[in-house]
Amino acid sequence: MEEQFILRVPPSIAERIDRLLSENASSSEDKSLDLVFSEDGRTGTFVIGNDRFPASLSDLPCVVESYKTYDDSALVKTADVGQMIMVREPGDASPDVVEYRHGLTPPMRDARKRRFRREPDLNPELVQRVEKDLVNIMSGGTVESLDAEGNGQGEAVDEDAHNANKKVSTAPATKPEVPGTGGNAGEADGSDSDDSDDSM
């Protein structure tokens, strides 16, 4: 797999890059293209010709897959793209966050807020206690740390769990008594036929 990133530039720089990468690049005054990052690895400078533009590296809110094709029918995956280099005009403010807020396409606008669920606020001690209780239950034991103040039935639930582990011999189930046939034996309970005859 290749290593790829997305380079997002303002329209004026895009035209210059397009001219530089086209066939008549020898006639273009922009002969060089360079990208240099500083020590932090997140901010840098994009150089095209003699002009320098500020750039910053941002993480995308989700991984984007990149494909290429050789015959216009079969696609071959080439990379997972997770970062984007944003080139700005010299006067524009630099982003203050590491993760870019939007995706690459209009439906992914404000993707982190609209598309992804927020991480739950869980107490790590509670998670460890529940995990330990689940392991106990799966190995045939009972719950050791029941929360008695939850609904006031802590001891009753504990005894039920303890009694559930004992083997109890059950008698064969008996058939429930069927009531005798009455006047409305053909109708099911709760039918709407009683309400529909109010007009008579």
C-alpha positions in Angstrom: 0.0 0.0 0.0 1.1 3.5 -0.7 1.3 6.4 1.7 -0.9 9.3 0.6 -2.3 12.5 1.9 -4.7 15.2 0.7 -3.3 18.6 -0.3 -5.9 21.3 -0.1 -4.9 24.6 -1.6 -6.7 28.0 -2.4 -7.9 28.3 -6.0 -5.1 30.7 -7.1 -2.5 28.2 -6.0 -4.4 25.3 -7.6 -4.2 27.0 -11.0 -0.4 27.4 -10.6 0.0 23.8 -9.6 -2.1 22.7 -12.6 0.0 24.7 -15.0 3.2 23.3 -13.4 2.0 19.7 -13.8 0.7 20.1 -17.3 2.7 19.2 -20.5 3.9 22.8 -21.0 5.6 23.0 -17.6 8.8 24.3 -19.2 7.1 27.5 -20.1 5.8 28.1 -16.6 7.6 30.5 -14.3 6.9 28.3 -11.3 9.6 25.7 -11.7 9.8 24.4 -8.1 7.3 22.9 -5.6 8.3 22.2 -2.0 6.8 21.5 1.4 8.8 22.0 4.6 7.5 21.2 8.1 8.7 22.6 11.4 9.8 20.7 14.5 6.2 20.1 15.8 5.3 18.3 12.5 1.9 20.1 12.3 2.8 23.5 10.8 5.0 24.2 7.8 5.6 26.2 4.6 4.4 25.4 1.1 6.7 26.8 -1.6 5.7 27.3 -5.2 8.1 29.2 -7.4 9.3 32.2 -5.2 6.1 32.4 -3.1 5.7 30.9 0.3 2.4 30.0 1.9 1.6 28.7 5.5 0.5 25.1 5.7 -0.8 22.9 8.5 -1.3 19.2 8.8 -4.8 18.1 10.1 -6.3 14.8 10.9 -9.5 13.9 9.0 -12.5 12.9 11.1 -12.6 9.5 9.4 -10.4 7.4 7.2 -10.9 7.8 3.5 -10.0 5.0 1.1 -8.1 5.8 -2.1 -8.5 3.7 -5.3 -6.9 3.6 -8.8 -7.9 1.9 -12.0 -6.0 0.6 -15.0 -8.9 -0.4 -17.3 -11.7 2.0 -16.1 -13.7 -1.0 -14.7 -11.8 -2.6 -11.9 -10.7 -0.5 -8.9 -7.7 -1.3 -6.8 -7.4 0.1 -3.3 -4.1 1.9 -2.9 -4.2 3.6 0.5 -6.1 4.7 3.6 -5.9 8.5 3.8 -6.2 9.9 7.3 -4.5 13.3 7.1 -4.8 16.5 5.0 -2.3 19.3 4.4 -4.1 22.6 4.2 -2.3 25.5 2.5 -3.6 28.9 3.4 -3.2 32.4 2.1 -0.6 34.4 4.1 -3.2 36.5 6.0 -5.4 33.6 7.0 -5.5 32.4 10.6 -4.0 29.0 11.4 -6.4 26.3 12.8 -6.1 25.8 16.5 -7.3 22.1 16.5 -5.5 19.0 15.4 -8.5 17.3 13.9 -10.3 18.9 10.9 -14.0 19.4 11.6 -15.4 18.5 8.2 -15.0 15.6 5.8 -13.9 15.9 2.2 -17.4 16.1 0.6 -20.4 18.3 1.4 -22.5 15.5 3.0 -19.6 15.1 5.6 -19.8 18.7 6.7 -19.3 18.9 10.5 -18.9 15.1 10.4 -17.6 14.6 13.9 -20.6 16.3 15.5 -23.3 15.0 13.2 -22.2 11.5 12.1 -20.3 10.0 15.0 -21.6 9.2 18.5 -20.1 10.9 21.4 -17.8 8.9 23.7 -19.8 7.9 26.8 -18.6 9.3 30.1 -17.8 6.1 32.0 -16.1 5.7 35.3 -13.1 3.2 34.8 -13.7 1.7 38.2 -17.3 0.9 37.4 -16.3 -0.7 34.1 -13.8 -2.9 35.9 -16.3 -3.9 38.5 -18.9 -4.8 35.9 -16.3 -6.8 33.9 -15.4 -8.7 37.1 -19.0 -9.4 37.8 -19.6 -10.7 34.3 -16.7 -13.0 34.5 -18.0 -14.3 37.9 -21.5 -14.9 36.3 -20.1 -16.7 33.3 -18.0 -19.0 35.5 -21.1 -20.0 37.4 -20.7 -17.7 40.4 -22.9 -14.8 41.6 -22.6 -11.1 41.5 -20.4 -10.0 44.5 -20.9 -6.2 44.4 -24.6 -5.6 44.0 -25.8 -2.1 44.3 -28.4 -2.3 47.0 -29.5 1.3 46.8 -30.5 1.0 43.1 -34.1 -0.2 43.8 -34.0 -1.4 47.4 -34.1 -5.1 46.5 -30.4 -5.9 46.8 -30.7 -8.8 49.1 -33.7 -10.3 47.3 -31.9 -10.2 44.0 -28.8 -11.7 45.5 -30.8 -14.6 46.9 -32.6 -15.1 43.6 -29.3 -15.3 41.8 -28.0 -17.7 44.5 -31.1 -19.9 44.2 -30.9 -19.8 40.4 -27.6 -21.7 40.6 -29.2 -24.6 42.5 -30.6 -27.4 40.4 -34.3 -27.8 41.0 -36.3 -30.7 39.8 -39.3 -29.5 37.9 -42.6 -31.4 37.5 -44.0 -31.8 34.1 -46.0 -28.7 33.1 -49.8 -29.2 33.4 -52.2 -27.9 30.9 -53.9 -24.7 31.9 -57.6 -24.9 32.4 -59.6 -23.8 29.5 -62.7 -21.8 30.3 -66.0 -23.1 29.1 -67.4 -21.9 25.8 -69.5 -18.8 26.4 -71.5 -16.4 24.2 -68.5 -14.8 22.6 -66.3 -17.9 22.1 -65.6 -17.0 18.5 -64.4 -13.5 19.2 -60.9 -12.7 20.3 -60.4 -10.6 23.5 -60.0 -6.9 22.9 -61.6 -6.9 19.4 -63.0 -3.7 18.0 -66.4 -5.2 17.2 -67.9 -4.0 20.5 -67.1 -0.4 19.7 -68.3 -0.6 16.1 -71.9 -1.4 17.1 -72.6 1.8 19.1 -74.8 3.2 16.3 -77.5 0.5 16.7 
